[in-house]
């Protein structure tokens, strides 16, 4: 599924075409995605999109009266297209803009979402979220304090949106490997030195993925249709049975929280 870097790349891709434009029409072809699309979304019509922002993996089209909230789900994507381009199968939502273009939402699995937030009151899906990983609010002291006393696996801990948002499965694998931390270690065993290293690696890995255009695995491409390139730089994710890029020991695969987890038993010792 698209993770934080892919969502951020989508945001950056659509900004030049969407910000400052008036919404002239909204077409909803499939009213039920992960949740039913609310009628309130029609309030977007006639409004100027002031900003395109992101919170965790949600994109927000902000206007003076509220914001459309978009989640890409498992297979969703956004495209900026000419208004003359006919919709295809799985093209569920069109936002027509005053510049003669439209923002089209495509989602074969329909696990994504389009919601509406009135004014500046945060929608319930945006509540109880931890800090953004690339901000100063996510620092070693914060992570260490959150980890204290926790028995849950380190990988599950950093993937918990109440701890920090947007560290999905791919980037949790990569960050823990780069920090030399076993994914099954109890979060409460984290030391101050390890917290500093892990925070740095999470920031580095996510920033690199954004810079390189997002990770292309199966369903994701950028807003302009170009694929992301970070998959070429993945060190351990999806590479179980292959030699570790650091020590040549064979990478192992386990399952944590129903998610595939790859690690190096030598570089990331459990004890």
Secondary structure by P-SEA (a helix, b strand, c coil): cccaaaaaaaaaaaccccccccccccccccccccccccccccccccccccbbbbcccbbbbccccbbbbbbbccccccccccccccccccccbbbbccccccbbbbbcccccbbbbbccccccccccccccccccccccaaaaaaaaccccccaaaaaacccccccccaaaaaaaaaaaccccccccccccaaaaaaaaaaaaaaaaaaaaacccccccccccccbbbcccccccccccccccccccccbbbbbbcccbbbbbbccccccc
